[in-house]
Amino acid sequence: MGGAGFIGFFVWLGAWLNDHWGIYAVLPQAGLMLVVFFGAAAEQRRRWEERRAQGLRMQLSELDESDHRAFEYAVRDLMRRDGFTAERVGGAGDDACDVRAVDADGRVWAIQCKHRRDGWAGRATGVGVLQQVNGTAAPVHGAQVAVVVTNGRFSGPAVHWAERHGIRLMDRHCLELWSREGQPLWEALGGIKRPRRLPSQARRP
């Protein structure tokens, strides 16, 4: 659009506003309503974050002493604390997903749990587990986010493989931030946007 076009647009806009002068009376009220709306939404989120932060905590020692089944339930409960709708689906034929969850924005999460009785000193979770998760998370479980959680560690090749294929890893150190320190899952993992909606506004797939 050239200079003449811009001038013509502003001439038209001025004429339109002159013909619809009543809009000047509405604009301040509309602006105030927007301020009130967004202020109320921010306050609602702040209160929810406070309630969530006061919720479930788990020590690593508790998780170490549990078995694989109890570890899966613990992961489910921590996800519920963070506002997910989460169910344990682990067991025979679980297709590499122990906990399936949906966040408030409708994103589906497939979580594979690997419990290590000896914690960090136990056997590292390797590439094979990640390949199984990568092969089923989206096609079988409809997941947009795939996570492998362990109270132990991952092998070096597994870490590199996960980076290349978009699998999120939660090792012992990251798990402590989530379970004991109370960080929400997306924050503990890093690089994942928090849900825009609150659980009460949840959108389900």
Secondary structure, 3 states (H helix, E strand, C coil): CCHHHHHHHHHHHHHHHHHCCCHHHHHHHHHHHHHHHHHHHHHHHHHHHHHHHCCCCCCHHHHHHCCHHHHHHHHHHHHHHCCCEEEECCCCCCCCCCEEEECCCCCEEEEEEECCCCHHHCCCECHHHHHHHHHHCCCCCCCCEEEEEECCCECHHHHHHHHHHCCEEECHHHHHHHHCCCCCHHHHHCCCCCCCCCHHHCCCC
